[in-house]
């Protein structure tokens, strides 16, 4: 009995420590079980932001260029399309000014060959 009273360091694994480990184990178990959902949400967010960036880049390219050749709506068979009005005097496209003829020309060109069969 005397040996127990002189021991002031305590026990290494007391009941308090064991009771504190139980919620920690439950929390880690729930986190491990939900890890695939967390990874899916992260991957979905990355793919969505990538898709948003690509759509924004395509929209910018459409309104900032007049296409190749610049008068593709008249000649047909374009290499790339652009909707910006072309200034023949300065020989540059007028950014963010759309040409109504080019917008109407989208329907008359063969867009299936330009974008590919998967679209």
C-alpha distances in whole Angstrom, upper triangle without the diagonal:
4,5,5,7,9,10,13,16,15,16,19,20,19,21,23,25,25,27,29,30,32,35,35,36,38,40,40,42,44,45,46,48,50,51,54,55,54,56,59,59,59,62,64,64,65,68,69,69,71,74,74,75,77,79,79,81,83,84,85,87,89,90,90,93,96,95,97,100,100,103,101,102,106,106,103,101,98,96,93,94,93,94,95,99,100,103,105,107,103,102,99,97,97,93,92,95,96,99,100,102,99,97,100,100,97,98,101,99,98,94,93,94,92,89,88,88,85,85
4,5,5,6,9,12,15,15,16,20,21,20,23,24,25,27,29,30,31,33,36,36,37,40,41,42,43,46,47,47,49,51,52,55,56,55,57,60,60,60,63,65,65,66,69,70,70,72,74,75,75,78,80,80,81,84,85,85,87,90,90,91,93,96,96,97,100,101,103,102,103,106,106,103,101,99,96,94,94,94,95,95,99,101,103,106,107,103,102,99,97,97,93,92,96,96,99,101,103,99,98,100,101,97,99,102,100,98,95,94,95,93,90,89,89,86,86
4,6,5,6,10,12,12,14,17,19,18,21,22,23,24,27,28,29,31,34,34,35,37,39,39,40,43,44,44,46,49,49,52,54,53,54,57,58,57,60,62,62,63,66,67,67,69,71,72,72,75,77,77,78,81,82,82,84,87,88,88,90,93,93,94,97,98,100,99,100,103,103,100,98,96,93,91,91,91,92,93,96,98,100,103,104,100,99,96,94,94,90,89,93,93,97,98,100,97,95,98,98,95,96,99,97,96,92,91,92,90,87,86,86,83,84
4,6,5,8,11,10,11,14,16,15,17,19,20,21,23,25,26,28,31,31,32,34,36,36,37,40,41,42,44,46,46,50,51,50,52,55,55,55,57,60,59,60,63,65,65,66,69,69,70,72,74,75,76,79,80,80,82,84,85,85,88,91,90,92,95,95,98,96,97,101,101,98,96,93,91,88,89,88,89,90,94,95,97,100,102,98,97,94,92,92,88,87,90,91,94,95,97,94,92,95,95,92,93,96,95,93,89,88,89,88,84,84,84,80,81
4,5,7,11,10,13,16,18,16,19,20,21,23,25,26,27,29,32,32,33,36,37,38,39,42,43,43,45,47,48,51,52,51,53,56,56,56,59,61,60,61,64,66,65,67,70,70,71,73,75,75,77,79,80,81,83,85,86,86,88,92,91,93,96,96,99,97,98,102,102,99,97,95,92,90,90,89,90,91,94,96,98,101,102,99,98,94,93,92,88,87,91,91,95,96,98,95,93,96,96,93,95,98,96,94,91,90,91,89,86,85,86,82,82
4,6,9,10,13,16,18,17,20,21,22,24,26,27,28,31,33,33,34,37,38,38,40,42,43,44,46,48,48,52,53,51,53,56,56,56,59,61,60,61,64,66,65,67,70,70,70,73,75,75,76,79,80,80,82,85,85,85,88,91,91,93,96,96,98,97,98,102,101,99,97,94,91,89,90,89,90,90,94,95,97,100,101,98,97,93,92,91,88,87,90,91,94,96,98,95,93,96,96,93,95,97,96,94,91,90,90,89,85,85,86,82,82
4,6,7,9,12,15,14,17,18,19,21,23,23,25,27,29,29,30,33,34,34,36,39,39,40,42,44,44,48,49,48,49,53,53,52,55,57,57,58,61,62,62,63,66,67,67,70,72,72,73,76,77,77,79,81,82,82,84,88,87,89,92,92,95,93,94,98,98,95,93,90,88,85,86,85,86,87,91,92,94,97,98,94,94,90,89,88,84,83,87,88,91,92,94,91,89,92,93,89,91,94,92,91,87,86,87,85,82,82,82,78,79
4,6,9,12,14,14,17,17,17,20,21,22,23,26,28,28,29,32,33,33,35,37,38,39,41,43,43,47,48,46,48,51,51,50,53,55,55,56,59,60,60,61,64,64,65,67,69,69,71,73,74,74,77,79,80,80,82,85,85,87,90,90,93,91,92,96,96,93,91,88,86,83,84,83,84,85,88,90,91,94,95,92,91,88,86,85,82,81,85,85,89,90,92,89,87,90,91,87,89,92,90,89,85,84,85,83,80,80,80,77,77
4,7,9,12,12,15,15,15,17,20,19,21,24,25,25,26,29,30,30,32,35,35,36,38,40,40,43,45,43,45,48,48,47,50,52,52,52,55,57,56,58,61,61,62,64,66,66,67,70,71,71,73,76,76,76,79,82,82,84,87,87,89,88,89,93,93,90,88,85,82,80,81,80,81,81,85,86,88,91,92,89,88,84,83,82,79,78,82,82,86,87,89,86,84,87,87,84,86,89,87,85,82,81,82,80,76,76,77,73,74
4,7,9,8,11,12,12,14,16,17,18,21,23,22,24,27,28,28,30,32,33,33,36,38,38,41,43,41,43,46,46,46,48,51,50,51,54,55,55,57,60,60,61,63,65,65,66,69,70,70,73,75,76,76,78,81,81,83,86,86,89,87,88,92,92,89,87,84,82,79,80,79,80,81,84,86,88,91,92,89,88,84,82,82,78,77,81,81,85,86,88,85,83,86,86,83,84,87,86,84,80,79,80,79,75,75,75,72,72
4,6,6,9,10,10,12,14,15,16,18,21,20,21,24,25,25,27,30,30,31,33,35,36,39,40,39,41,44,44,44,46,49,49,49,52,54,54,55,58,59,59,62,63,64,65,68,69,69,71,73,74,75,77,80,80,81,84,84,87,85,86,90,90,87,85,82,80,77,78,78,79,79,83,85,87,90,91,88,87,83,81,81,77,76,80,80,83,85,86,83,81,84,84,81,83,85,84,82,79,77,78,77,73,73,73,69,70
4,6,10,10,9,10,13,14,14,17,19,18,19,22,23,23,24,27,28,28,30,33,33,36,38,36,38,41,41,41,43,46,46,46,49,51,51,52,55,56,56,58,60,61,62,65,66,66,68,70,71,72,74,77,76,78,81,81,84,82,83,87,87,84,82,79,76,74,75,74,76,76,80,82,84,87,88,84,83,80,78,78,74,73,77,77,80,82,83,80,78,81,81,78,80,82,80,79,75,74,75,73,70,70,70,66,67
4,7,8,6,7,10,11,11,13,16,16,16,19,20,20,22,25,25,26,28,30,30,34,35,34,36,39,39,39,42,44,44,45,48,49,49,51,53,54,55,57,59,59,61,63,64,65,67,69,70,70,73,76,75,77,80,80,83,81,82,85,85,82,80,78,75,73,73,73,74,75,79,80,83,86,87,84,83,79,77,77,73,72,76,76,79,80,82,79,77,80,80,76,78,81,79,77,74,72,73,72,68,68,68,64,65
4,5,5,7,9,10,11,13,16,16,17,19,21,21,23,25,26,27,29,31,32,35,36,35,37,40,40,40,43,45,45,46,49,50,50,52,55,55,56,58,60,61,62,65,66,66,68,70,71,72,74,77,77,78,81,82,84,82,83,87,87,84,82,79,77,75,75,74,75,76,80,82,84,87,88,85,84,80,78,78,74,73,77,77,80,81,83,80,78,81,81,77,79,82,80,79,75,74,75,73,70,70,70,66,66
4,5,5,6,9,10,11,14,15,15,17,19,20,21,23,25,26,27,29,31,34,35,34,36,39,39,39,42,44,44,45,48,49,49,51,54,54,55,58,59,60,61,64,65,65,68,69,70,71,73,76,76,78,81,81,83,81,82,86,86,83,81,79,76,74,74,74,74,76,79,81,83,86,88,85,84,80,78,77,74,72,76,76,79,80,82,79,77,79,80,76,77,81,79,78,74,73,74,73,69,69,69,65,65
4,5,5,6,9,10,12,13,15,16,18,19,21,22,24,25,27,28,29,33,33,32,35,37,37,37,40,42,42,43,46,47,47,49,52,52,53,56,57,57,59,61,62,63,65,67,68,69,71,74,74,76,79,79,81,79,80,84,84,81,79,77,74,72,72,71,72,73,77,79,81,84,85,82,81,77,75,75,71,69,73,73,76,77,80,77,74,77,78,74,76,79,77,76,72,71,72,71,67,67,67,63,64
4,5,5,6,9,11,11,12,15,16,17,18,20,21,22,24,26,27,30,31,30,32,35,35,35,38,40,40,41,44,45,45,47,49,50,51,53,55,55,57,59,60,61,63,65,66,66,69,72,71,73,76,76,79,77,78,81,81,79,77,74,72,69,70,69,70,71,75,76,79,82,83,80,79,75,73,73,69,68,71,71,75,76,78,75,72,75,76,72,74,77,75,74,70,69,70,68,65,65,65,61,61
4,5,5,7,10,10,11,13,15,15,16,19,20,21,23,25,26,29,30,29,31,34,34,35,37,39,39,41,43,44,45,47,49,50,51,53,55,55,57,59,60,61,63,65,66,67,69,72,71,73,76,76,79,77,77,81,81,78,76,74,71,69,69,69,70,71,75,77,79,82,83,80,79,76,73,73,69,68,71,71,75,75,77,74,72,75,75,72,73,76,74,73,69,68,69,68,64,64,64,60,60
4,5,6,8,9,10,12,13,15,16,18,19,21,22,24,25,29,29,28,31,33,33,34,37,38,38,40,43,43,44,46,48,49,50,52,54,54,56,58,59,60,62,64,65,66,68,71,71,73,76,76,78,76,76,80,80,77,75,73,71,68,69,68,69,70,74,76,78,81,83,80,78,75,73,72,68,67,70,70,73,74,76,73,71,73,74,70,72,75,73,72,68,67,68,67,63,63,63,59,60
4,6,6,7,9,11,12,13,15,16,17,19,21,22,23,27,27,26,29,31,31,31,34,36,36,37,40,41,41,43,45,46,47,49,51,51,53,55,56,57,59,61,62,63,65,68,68,70,73,73,75,73,74,77,78,75,73,70,68,66,66,65,66,67,71,73,75,78,79,76,75,72,69,69,65,64,67,67,70,71,73,70,68,71,71,68,69,73,71,70,66,65,66,65,61,61,61,57,58
4,6,5,6,9,10,10,12,14,15,16,18,20,21,24,25,24,26,29,29,30,32,34,34,36,38,39,40,42,44,44,46,48,49,50,52,54,55,56,58,60,61,61,64,67,66,68,71,71,73,72,72,76,76,73,71,69,66,64,64,64,65,66,70,71,74,77,78,75,74,70,68,68,64,63,66,66,69,70,72,69,67,70,70,66,68,71,69,68,64,63,64,63,59,59,59,55,55
4,5,5,6,9,10,11,12,14,15,17,19,20,23,24,23,26,28,28,29,32,33,34,35,38,39,39,41,43,44,45,48,49,50,52,54,55,56,58,59,61,61,64,67,66,68,71,71,73,71,72,75,75,72,70,68,66,64,64,64,64,66,69,71,74,77,78,76,74,71,68,68,64,63,66,66,69,70,71,68,66,69,69,66,67,70,68,67,63,62,63,62,58,58,58,54,54
4,5,5,6,9,10,11,12,14,15,17,18,22,22,21,24,26,26,27,29,31,31,33,35,36,37,39,41,41,43,45,46,47,49,51,52,53,55,57,57,58,61,64,63,65,68,68,70,69,69,73,73,70,68,66,64,61,61,61,61,63,66,68,71,74,75,73,71,68,65,65,61,59,63,63,66,66,68,66,63,66,66,63,64,67,66,64,61,60,61,60,56,56,56,52,52
4,5,5,6,9,10,11,12,14,15,16,20,20,19,22,24,24,25,27,29,29,31,33,34,35,37,39,39,41,43,44,45,47,49,50,51,53,55,56,57,59,62,61,63,66,66,69,67,67,71,71,68,66,64,62,59,59,59,60,61,65,67,69,72,73,70,69,66,63,63,59,58,61,61,64,65,67,64,62,65,65,62,63,66,64,63,59,58,59,58,54,54,54,50,51
4,5,5,6,9,10,10,12,14,15,19,20,19,21,24,24,25,27,29,29,31,33,34,35,37,39,40,41,43,45,46,47,49,50,51,53,55,56,57,59,62,61,63,66,66,69,67,67,71,71,68,66,64,61,59,59,59,60,61,65,67,70,73,74,71,70,66,64,64,60,59,62,62,65,66,67,64,62,65,65,61,63,66,64,62,59,57,59,57,54,53,53,49,50
4,6,5,6,9,10,10,12,14,17,18,18,20,22,22,23,26,27,28,30,32,33,34,36,38,38,40,42,43,44,46,48,49,50,52,54,55,56,58,61,60,62,65,65,67,65,66,69,70,66,64,62,60,58,58,58,59,60,64,66,68,71,73,70,69,65,63,63,59,57,61,60,63,64,66,63,60,63,63,60,61,64,62,61,57,56,57,56,52,52,52,48,48
4,5,5,6,9,10,11,12,16,16,15,18,20,20,21,23,25,25,27,29,30,31,33,35,35,37,39,40,41,43,45,46,47,49,51,52,53,55,58,57,59,62,62,65,63,63,67,67,64,62,60,58,55,55,55,56,57,61,63,65,68,70,67,66,62,60,59,56,54,57,57,60,61,63,60,58,60,61,57,58,61,60,58,55,54,55,54,50,50,50,46,46
4,5,5,6,9,10,10,14,15,14,16,19,19,19,22,24,24,26,28,29,30,32,34,35,36,38,39,40,42,44,45,46,48,50,51,52,54,57,56,58,61,61,64,61,62,66,66,63,61,58,56,54,54,54,55,56,60,62,64,67,69,66,65,61,59,59,55,54,57,57,60,61,62,59,57,60,60,56,58,61,59,57,54,52,54,52,49,48,48,45,45
4,5,5,6,9,10,13,14,14,16,18,19,20,22,24,25,26,28,29,31,32,34,35,37,38,40,41,43,44,46,47,49,50,52,53,55,58,57,58,61,62,64,62,62,66,66,63,60,58,56,54,54,54,55,57,61,63,65,68,70,67,66,62,60,60,56,54,58,57,60,61,62,59,57,60,60,56,57,60,59,57,53,52,53,52,48,48,47,44,44
4,5,5,6,9,11,11,12,14,16,17,18,20,21,22,24,26,27,28,30,32,33,34,36,37,39,40,42,43,45,47,48,49,51,52,55,54,56,59,60,62,59,60,63,63,60,58,56,54,52,52,52,53,54,58,60,63,66,68,65,64,60,58,57,53,52,55,55,57,58,60,57,54,57,57,54,55,58,56,55,51,50,51,50,46,46,46,42,42
4,5,5,6,10,10,9,12,14,14,15,17,19,20,21,23,24,26,27,29,30,32,33,35,36,38,40,41,42,44,45,47,48,50,53,52,54,57,57,59,57,57,61,61,58,56,54,52,49,50,49,50,52,56,57,60,63,65,62,61,57,55,54,51,49,53,52,55,56,58,54,52,55,55,51,53,56,54,53,49,48,49,48,44,44,44,40,40
4,5,5,8,10,10,11,14,15,16,17,19,20,22,23,25,26,28,29,31,32,34,35,37,38,40,41,43,44,46,48,48,50,53,52,54,56,57,59,57,57,61,61,58,56,54,51,49,50,50,51,52,56,58,61,64,65,63,61,58,55,55,52,50,54,53,56,57,58,55,53,55,55,52,53,56,54,52,49,47,48,47,43,43,43,39,40
4,6,7,9,10,12,13,14,16,17,19,20,22,23,25,26,28,29,31,32,34,35,37,38,40,41,43,44,46,47,49,50,53,52,54,56,57,59,56,57,61,60,57,55,53,51,49,49,49,51,52,56,58,61,64,66,63,61,58,55,55,52,50,53,53,55,56,57,54,52,54,54,51,52,55,53,51,48,46,47,46,43,42,42,38,38
4,6,5,6,9,10,11,13,14,16,17,19,20,21,23,25,26,27,29,31,32,33,35,37,38,39,41,42,44,45,47,50,49,51,54,54,56,53,54,58,58,54,52,50,48,46,46,46,47,49,53,55,58,60,62,60,58,55,52,52,48,47,50,49,52,52,54,51,49,51,51,48,49,52,50,48,45,44,45,44,40,40,39,36,36
4,5,5,6,9,10,11,12,14,15,17,18,20,21,23,24,26,27,29,30,32,33,35,36,38,39,41,42,43,45,48,47,49,51,52,54,52,52,56,56,53,51,48,46,44,44,45,46,47,51,53,56,59,61,58,56,53,50,50,47,45,49,48,51,51,53,50,48,50,50,46,48,51,49,47,43,42,43,42,38,38,38,34,35
4,5,5,6,9,10,10,12,14,15,16,18,20,21,22,24,26,27,28,30,32,33,34,36,37,39,41,42,43,46,45,46,49,50,52,49,50,53,53,50,48,46,44,42,42,42,44,46,49,51,54,57,59,56,54,51,49,49,45,44,47,46,49,49,51,47,45,48,48,44,45,48,46,44,41,39,40,39,36,35,35,31,32
4,5,5,6,9,10,10,12,14,15,16,18,20,21,22,24,26,27,28,30,31,33,34,36,37,39,40,42,45,44,46,48,49,51,48,48,52,52,49,47,45,43,41,41,41,42,44,48,50,53,55,58,55,53,50,47,47,44,42,45,44,47,47,49,46,43,46,46,42,43,46,45,43,39,38,40,39,35,35,34,30,31
4,5,5,6,9,10,11,12,14,15,17,18,20,21,23,25,26,27,29,31,32,33,35,36,38,39,41,44,43,45,48,48,50,48,48,52,52,49,47,45,43,40,40,40,41,43,47,49,51,54,56,54,52,48,46,46,42,41,44,43,46,47,48,45,43,46,46,42,44,47,45,44,40,39,40,39,35,35,35,31,31
4,5,5,6,8,10,11,12,14,15,17,18,20,21,23,24,26,27,29,30,32,33,35,37,37,39,42,41,42,45,46,48,46,46,50,50,47,45,42,40,38,38,39,40,41,45,47,50,52,55,52,50,47,44,44,41,40,43,42,45,46,47,44,42,44,44,41,42,45,43,41,38,37,38,36,33,32,33,29,29
4,5,5,6,9,10,10,12,14,15,16,18,20,21,22,24,26,27,28,30,31,33,35,36,37,40,39,41,44,44,46,44,44,48,48,44,42,40,38,36,36,37,38,40,43,45,48,51,53,51,49,45,43,43,39,38,41,40,43,43,45,41,39,42,42,38,39,42,40,39,35,34,35,34,30,30,30,26,26
4,5,5,6,9,10,10,12,14,15,16,18,20,21,22,24,26,27,28,30,32,33,34,36,39,38,40,43,43,45,43,43,47,47,44,42,40,38,36,36,35,36,38,42,44,47,50,52,49,47,44,41,41,37,36,39,38,41,42,43,40,38,41,41,37,38,42,40,39,35,34,36,34,30,31,31,27,27
4,5,5,6,9,10,11,12,14,15,17,19,20,21,23,25,26,27,29,31,32,33,35,38,37,39,42,42,44,42,43,46,46,44,42,39,37,35,35,35,36,37,41,43,45,48,50,47,46,42,40,40,36,35,38,38,41,41,43,40,38,41,41,37,39,42,40,39,35,34,35,34,30,30,31,27,27
4,5,5,6,9,10,11,12,14,15,17,18,20,21,23,24,26,27,29,31,32,33,36,35,36,39,40,42,40,40,44,44,41,39,36,34,32,32,32,34,35,39,41,44,46,49,46,44,41,38,39,35,34,37,36,39,40,41,38,36,39,38,35,36,39,37,36,32,31,32,30,27,27,28,24,24
4,5,5,6,9,10,10,12,14,15,16,18,20,21,22,24,26,27,29,30,32,34,33,35,38,38,40,38,38,42,42,39,37,35,33,31,31,31,32,34,37,39,42,45,47,45,43,40,37,37,33,32,35,34,37,37,39,36,34,36,36,32,34,37,35,34,30,29,31,29,25,26,26,22,22
4,6,5,6,9,10,10,12,14,15,16,18,20,21,22,24,26,27,28,30,33,32,35,38,37,40,38,38,42,42,39,38,35,33,31,30,30,31,32,36,38,41,44,46,43,41,38,35,35,31,30,33,33,36,36,38,35,33,36,36,32,34,37,36,35,31,30,32,30,26,27,28,24,24
4,5,5,6,9,10,11,12,14,15,17,19,20,21,23,25,26,27,29,31,31,33,36,36,38,36,37,41,41,38,36,33,31,29,29,28,30,31,35,37,39,42,44,41,40,36,34,34,30,29,32,32,35,36,37,34,32,35,35,32,34,36,35,33,30,29,30,28,25,25,27,23,23
4,6,5,6,9,10,11,12,14,15,17,18,20,21,23,25,26,27,30,29,30,33,34,36,34,34,38,38,35,33,31,29,26,26,26,28,29,33,35,38,40,43,40,38,35,32,33,29,28,31,30,33,34,35,32,30,33,32,29,31,33,31,30,26,26,27,25,21,22,23,19,19
4,5,5,6,9,10,11,12,14,15,16,18,20,21,23,24,26,28,28,30,33,33,35,33,33,37,37,34,33,30,29,26,25,25,26,28,31,33,36,39,41,39,37,34,31,31,27,26,29,28,31,32,33,30,28,31,31,27,29,32,30,30,26,25,27,25,21,22,23,20,19
4,5,5,6,9,10,10,12,14,15,16,18,20,21,22,24,27,27,29,32,32,34,32,33,37,37,34,33,30,28,25,25,24,25,26,30,32,35,38,40,37,35,32,29,29,25,24,27,27,30,31,33,30,28,31,31,28,30,33,31,30,27,27,28,25,22,24,25,22,21
4,5,5,6,9,10,11,12,14,15,17,19,20,21,22,25,25,27,29,30,32,30,31,35,35,32,30,27,25,23,23,22,24,25,29,31,33,36,38,35,34,30,28,28,25,24,27,26,29,30,32,28,27,30,29,26,28,31,29,28,24,24,25,23,19,21,23,20,19
4,5,5,6,9,10,11,12,14,15,17,19,20,21,24,23,25,28,28,30,28,28,32,32,29,28,25,24,21,20,20,22,23,27,29,32,35,37,35,33,29,27,27,24,22,25,24,27,28,29,26,24,27,27,23,25,28,26,25,21,21,23,20,17,18,20,17,16
4,6,5,6,9,10,11,12,14,15,17,18,20,23,23,25,28,27,29,28,28,32,32,30,29,26,25,21,20,20,20,22,25,28,30,33,35,33,32,28,25,25,21,20,23,22,25,26,28,25,23,26,26,23,25,28,27,26,22,23,24,22,19,21,22,20,18
4,5,5,6,9,10,11,12,14,16,16,18,21,21,23,26,26,28,27,28,31,32,29,28,25,23,20,19,18,20,21,24,26,29,32,33,31,29,26,23,23,20,19,22,22,25,26,28,24,23,26,26,23,26,28,27,26,23,24,24,21,19,21,23,21,19
4,5,5,6,9,10,11,12,15,15,16,19,18,21,23,23,26,24,25,28,29,26,24,22,20,17,17,16,18,19,23,24,27,30,32,30,28,24,22,22,19,18,21,21,23,25,26,22,21,24,24,21,23,26,23,23,19,20,21,18,15,17,19,17,16
4,5,5,6,9,10,11,13,14,16,18,18,20,23,22,24,23,23,27,27,25,24,21,20,16,15,15,16,17,21,23,26,29,31,29,27,24,21,21,18,16,19,18,21,22,23,20,18,21,21,18,20,23,22,21,18,19,20,17,14,17,19,17,15
4,5,5,6,9,10,11,12,14,17,17,20,23,22,24,23,23,27,28,26,25,22,21,17,16,14,15,16,20,22,24,27,29,27,26,22,19,19,15,14,17,17,20,21,23,20,18,22,22,19,22,25,23,24,20,22,22,19,17,20,22,21,18
4,5,5,6,9,10,10,12,15,15,18,20,20,22,21,22,26,26,24,23,20,18,15,14,13,14,15,19,20,23,25,27,25,23,20,17,18,14,14,17,17,19,21,23,19,18,22,21,19,22,24,22,22,19,21,21,17,16,19,21,20,18
4,5,5,6,9,10,11,13,13,15,18,17,20,18,19,23,23,21,20,16,15,12,11,10,11,13,17,18,22,24,27,24,22,19,16,17,14,13,16,15,17,19,20,16,15,19,18,15,18,20,18,19,15,17,18,14,12,16,18,17,15
4,5,5,6,9,10,13,13,16,19,17,19,18,18,22,23,21,21,18,17,13,11,10,10,11,15,17,20,23,25,24,22,18,15,15,12,10,13,12,15,16,18,15,13,17,17,15,18,20,19,20,16,19,20,16,15,18,21,20,17
4,5,5,6,8,12,12,16,18,17,19,19,19,23,24,22,22,18,17,14,12,10,10,10,14,16,18,21,23,21,19,16,13,13,9,9,12,12,15,17,19,16,15,19,19,17,20,22,21,22,19,21,22,18,17,20,23,23,20
4,6,5,6,9,9,12,15,14,16,16,17,20,21,19,19,15,14,10,9,7,9,9,13,14,17,19,22,19,17,14,11,12,10,10,13,12,14,17,18,14,14,18,17,15,19,20,18,19,17,19,19,15,15,18,21,21,19
4,6,6,8,8,12,14,12,14,13,14,17,18,17,17,13,13,9,7,5,5,7,11,13,16,18,21,19,17,14,11,12,9,9,11,9,11,13,14,11,10,14,13,12,15,17,15,17,14,17,18,14,14,17,20,20,18
4,6,8,10,13,15,13,15,15,15,18,20,19,19,16,16,13,10,6,5,5,9,11,14,17,19,18,16,13,9,9,6,5,7,7,9,12,14,11,11,15,15,14,17,19,18,20,17,20,21,17,17,21,24,24,21
4,7,9,13,14,12,15,15,16,19,20,20,20,16,16,13,11,7,7,6,9,10,12,16,17,15,14,10,7,7,4,6,8,9,11,15,16,13,14,17,17,16,20,21,20,22,19,22,22,19,19,22,26,26,23
4,6,9,10,9,12,12,13,16,17,16,17,13,13,9,8,5,7,5,8,8,11,14,16,14,12,9,6,8,7,9,10,10,11,14,14,11,13,16,15,14,18,19,17,19,17,20,20,16,17,21,24,25,22
4,7,8,5,8,9,10,13,13,13,14,11,11,9,7,4,5,5,6,6,9,11,14,13,11,8,6,8,8,10,10,9,9,12,11,9,11,14,12,12,16,16,15,17,16,19,19,15,17,21,24,25,22
4,6,5,8,7,9,12,12,11,11,7,8,5,4,4,7,8,10,9,13,14,17,16,13,11,9,12,12,13,13,12,11,14,13,9,12,14,12,12,15,15,13,15,13,17,16,12,14,17,21,22,20
3,5,8,7,10,12,11,10,10,6,5,5,6,8,11,12,13,11,14,14,17,16,13,12,11,14,15,17,17,15,15,17,15,12,15,16,13,13,17,16,13,14,14,17,15,12,15,17,21,23,21
4,5,5,9,10,9,9,9,6,7,8,8,9,12,12,12,10,13,12,16,16,12,12,11,15,16,18,17,16,14,17,14,12,15,16,13,14,17,16,13,15,15,18,16,14,17,19,23,25,23
4,6,8,9,10,11,12,9,10,9,8,8,9,9,9,7,9,9,13,13,9,9,8,11,13,15,14,13,11,14,12,10,13,15,12,14,17,16,14,16,16,20,19,16,18,21,25,26,24
4,5,6,7,8,10,9,11,11,10,10,10,11,10,8,11,10,14,15,12,12,11,13,15,17,15,13,11,12,10,8,12,13,10,12,15,13,12,15,16,19,18,16,19,22,25,27,25
4,5,5,5,7,5,8,9,7,9,10,12,12,11,14,14,18,18,15,15,13,16,17,18,16,14,12,13,10,8,11,12,8,10,12,11,9,11,12,16,15,13,16,18,21,23,21
4,6,6,9,8,11,11,9,10,10,12,11,11,15,15,19,19,17,16,14,16,17,18,16,13,10,10,7,5,9,8,5,8,10,8,8,11,12,16,15,14,16,19,21,24,21
4,6,9,10,13,14,12,13,13,14,13,13,15,15,18,20,17,18,16,18,20,20,18,16,12,12,9,9,12,11,8,11,12,10,10,13,15,18,17,16,19,22,24,27,24
4,7,8,11,13,12,14,15,16,16,14,17,16,20,21,18,18,17,20,22,22,21,18,15,16,12,11,14,13,10,12,14,11,9,12,14,17,16,15,18,20,23,25,24
4,6,9,11,10,13,14,16,16,16,19,18,22,23,20,20,18,21,22,22,21,18,15,15,12,11,13,12,8,10,11,8,6,8,10,13,12,11,15,17,19,22,20
4,7,9,10,13,15,17,18,17,21,20,24,24,21,20,19,22,22,23,22,20,18,18,15,13,15,14,11,11,12,10,7,7,9,11,9,9,12,14,16,19,18
4,5,6,10,12,14,15,15,18,18,22,21,18,17,16,19,19,20,20,17,16,17,14,11,14,14,11,10,13,11,8,9,9,12,10,8,11,14,17,19,18
4,7,10,13,15,17,16,19,19,23,22,18,17,16,19,19,20,21,19,18,19,17,14,16,17,14,13,16,15,11,11,11,13,10,7,11,13,16,18,17
4,7,10,12,15,14,18,18,22,21,17,16,14,17,16,17,18,16,15,17,16,12,14,15,13,11,14,14,11,12,10,12,11,7,9,13,16,18,16
4,7,9,12,12,16,17,21,20,17,15,12,14,14,14,15,12,12,13,12,9,10,12,10,8,12,12,10,11,10,13,12,9,10,14,17,18,16
4,6,9,10,13,15,18,17,15,12,9,11,10,11,11,9,9,12,11,8,9,12,11,10,13,14,12,14,13,16,16,12,13,17,20,21,18
4,7,9,13,15,18,17,15,13,9,10,9,9,8,5,6,8,9,6,6,10,9,9,13,14,13,16,14,18,18,15,16,19,22,23,20
4,6,9,12,15,14,12,10,6,6,6,6,5,5,6,9,10,8,9,13,12,13,16,17,16,19,18,21,21,18,19,23,26,26,23
4,7,10,12,12,11,9,6,5,7,8,6,5,5,8,9,8,10,13,13,14,17,18,17,20,20,23,23,20,22,25,28,29,26
4,6,9,9,7,6,4,6,9,11,9,9,8,12,11,10,13,15,14,16,19,19,18,21,21,24,24,21,23,26,29,30,28
4,6,6,5,6,6,6,10,13,11,12,11,14,14,14,16,18,18,20,23,22,22,25,24,28,27,24,26,30,33,34,32
4,6,5,7,9,10,14,16,14,15,13,16,15,15,18,20,19,21,24,23,22,25,25,29,28,25,27,31,34,35,33
4,5,8,10,11,15,18,16,17,16,19,18,18,22,23,22,24,27,27,26,29,29,32,31,29,31,34,37,39,37
4,6,9,10,13,16,15,17,16,20,19,19,22,24,23,25,28,27,26,29,29,32,31,28,30,33,37,38,36
4,7,9,12,16,15,16,15,19,18,17,20,22,20,22,25,25,23,26,25,29,27,24,27,30,33,35,33
4,6,9,12,12,13,14,17,17,15,18,21,19,20,24,24,22,25,24,27,26,23,25,28,31,32,30
4,6,9,9,10,10,14,14,12,15,18,17,17,21,21,20,23,21,25,24,21,22,26,29,30,28
4,6,6,8,9,13,14,13,15,18,18,18,22,23,22,25,23,27,27,23,24,28,31,32,29
4,6,8,10,14,16,14,15,18,18,18,22,23,22,24,23,26,26,22,23,26,30,30,27
4,6,10,12,15,13,13,17,17,17,20,22,22,24,22,25,26,22,22,26,29,29,26
4,7,10,12,11,12,15,16,16,19,21,21,24,22,25,26,23,23,27,30,30,27
4,6,9,8,8,11,12,13,16,17,17,20,19,22,23,20,21,24,27,27,24
4,5,5,6,9,10,11,14,15,15,19,18,22,22,20,21,24,27,28,25
4,5,5,6,8,10,12,13,15,18,17,21,22,20,21,25,27,28,24
4,5,5,6,9,10,11,12,16,16,19,20,18,20,23,25,27,24
4,5,5,6,9,10,10,13,13,17,17,15,17,20,22,24,21
4,5,6,8,10,11,14,13,16,18,15,16,20,22,22,19
4,5,6,7,9,13,12,16,18,16,17,20,22,23,20
4,5,5,6,10,10,14,15,13,15,18,20,22,19
4,6,6,8,7,11,12,11,12,15,17,18,15
4,6,8,8,11,13,12,13,16,17,18,15
4,7,8,11,12,12,14,16,17,20,17
4,6,9,9,9,11,13,15,17,15
4,6,6,7,9,10,12,15,13
4,5,5,6,8,10,12,10
4,5,6,6,6,9,8
4,6,5,7,10,10
4,6,9,11,10
4,7,8,7
4,6,6
4,6
4
